[in-house]
Amino acid sequence: MTDHDSSYDAQKLLNDFNAVKRISPDFNELSMDMQEVLKESNNPAFLAALLYKLTKEREETNKLLANIEKKFARIEELLINRTPINPNTITQPKILSEPDQFIMHLVDDLKMVSAQDVKLRLAYRNTNAASQRLNKLTREGHLVSVRQGRKVLFMRPTPTPNA
């Protein structure tokens, strides 16, 4: 049985420049550097200089990574603290149903309405349906609600453009 490790000659492989050039020019340059290192590997001063250079390059890499980490943390902070985008502001404004349009006109006329006001004007049997419509308009951003004692009043968030 033969010893494959002893038959493998790294120096012979590195000296075969023609084969290395066929593989890749970049690899050829690397093999030249490796030959230089092999020639000087017995010199302790060379090894110390090589380790020093390696240490300096590692320090520079660590500085770059720390800088990237700081920038990433800042981006992450900005993304977390960013105000969420309301999908209703991006899409086209919805056309309101007739009862909702009537309620909006009523708000424009009275400036503030309650569920009782809407119940009376739209002839609902009770205030639940009127309250649901007003709350829907509030969720969509058309109205804001203000509590006044036990009563909840609804009004426009900003003055109407034609008012």
C-alpha positions in Angstrom: 0.0 0.0 0.0 1.4 3.4 -1.0 1.3 6.5 1.1 -0.7 9.1 -0.9 0.3 12.0 1.3 4.0 11.5 0.5 3.3 11.1 -3.2 1.4 14.4 -3.3 4.0 17.1 -3.9 2.6 20.6 -3.3 5.8 22.2 -4.6 5.5 20.3 -7.9 1.8 21.5 -8.3 2.7 25.1 -7.6 5.6 24.9 -10.1 3.4 23.7 -13.0 2.7 27.3 -14.2 1.2 26.2 -17.5 -1.6 24.2 -15.8 -2.2 27.0 -13.3 -2.4 29.6 -16.2 -5.0 27.4 -17.9 -7.1 27.3 -14.8 -7.3 31.0 -14.1 -5.1 34.1 -14.3 -6.3 35.0 -10.8 -5.3 31.6 -9.5 -1.9 32.0 -11.2 -1.3 35.2 -9.2 -2.3 33.5 -6.0 0.0 30.6 -6.7 2.9 33.0 -7.2 2.2 34.6 -3.9 2.1 31.1 -2.3 5.5 30.3 -3.8 6.9 33.4 -2.3 5.5 32.5 1.1 6.8 29.0 0.9 10.3 30.3 0.1 10.3 32.6 3.1 8.4 30.3 5.5 11.6 29.4 7.4 12.3 33.1 8.1 10.8 34.1 11.5 11.0 37.8 10.7 9.0 37.2 7.5 6.4 35.2 9.4 6.1 38.0 12.0 5.6 40.6 9.3 3.0 38.4 7.6 1.1 38.0 10.9 1.3 41.7 11.6 -0.1 42.5 8.2 -2.9 39.9 8.7 -3.7 41.5 12.1 -3.9 45.0 10.6 -6.2 43.8 7.8 -8.4 42.1 10.3 -8.7 45.3 12.4 -9.7 47.3 9.3 -12.3 44.6 8.4 -13.7 44.8 12.0 -13.9 48.6 11.7 -15.8 48.3 8.4 -18.2 45.7 9.9 -18.8 47.9 13.0 -19.6 50.9 10.7 -22.0 48.7 8.6 -23.6 47.5 11.8 -24.2 51.0 13.0 -25.7 52.0 9.7 -27.9 48.9 9.7 -29.1 49.7 13.3 -30.0 53.2 12.3 -31.9 52.0 9.3 -33.7 49.5 11.4 -34.6 52.2 14.0 -35.9 54.4 11.2 -38.1 51.6 9.9 -39.5 50.7 13.3 -40.3 54.4 14.2 -41.8 55.1 10.7 -45.4 56.1 10.7 -47.5 53.3 9.2 -49.0 54.1 5.9 -52.8 54.2 5.9 -54.0 52.2 2.9 -57.0 54.5 2.6 -54.7 57.4 1.8 -53.0 55.5 -1.1 -56.0 54.2 -2.8 -58.6 56.3 -4.7 -61.2 57.9 -2.4 -64.3 55.7 -2.1 -67.6 56.9 -3.2 -69.9 56.9 -0.2 -73.3 55.3 -0.2 -76.4 57.5 -0.3 -77.1 57.2 3.5 -73.4 58.0 4.2 -73.5 61.0 1.8 -76.6 62.2 3.5 -74.9 61.9 6.9 -71.9 63.8 5.6 -74.2 66.6 4.3 -75.9 66.7 7.7 -72.6 67.0 9.4 -71.7 69.9 7.1 -74.9 71.6 7.9 -75.0 71.0 11.7 -71.2 70.9 12.2 -71.8 68.1 14.8 -74.2 65.2 14.9 -75.1 62.5 17.3 -76.6 59.0 16.6 -79.9 60.4 17.7 -79.8 63.1 15.0 -79.0 60.6 12.3 -81.7 58.2 13.6 -84.3 61.0 13.3 -83.2 62.3 9.8 -82.9 58.8 8.3 -86.0 57.4 10.0 -84.2 54.5 11.7 -86.1 52.5 14.4 -83.3 52.8 16.9 -79.9 54.5 17.3 -77.8 51.3 16.7 -77.9 51.5 12.9 -77.2 55.2 13.0 -74.3 54.6 15.5 -72.9 51.8 13.3 -72.9 54.1 10.2 -71.2 57.0 12.2 -68.6 54.6 13.6 -67.9 53.2 10.1 -67.4 56.8 8.7 -65.1 57.5 11.7 -63.0 54.3 11.0 -62.6 55.4 7.3 -61.4 58.8 8.4 -64.4 60.9 7.2 -65.5 61.8 10.7 -64.0 62.1 14.2 -65.9 61.3 17.4 -65.9 63.5 20.5 -67.5 62.4 23.8 -69.7 65.0 25.5 -70.9 63.5 28.7 -72.9 60.4 27.8 -73.4 61.6 24.3 -70.9 61.0 21.4 -70.8 63.7 18.8 -69.4 63.2 15.3 -67.8 66.0 13.1 -65.4 66.4 10.2 -61.7 66.1 11.1 -61.0 69.3 9.1 -63.3 72.0 7.9 -65.1 71.1 4.7 -63.5 72.7 1.6 -66.8 74.4 0.5 -67.7 75.6 4.0 
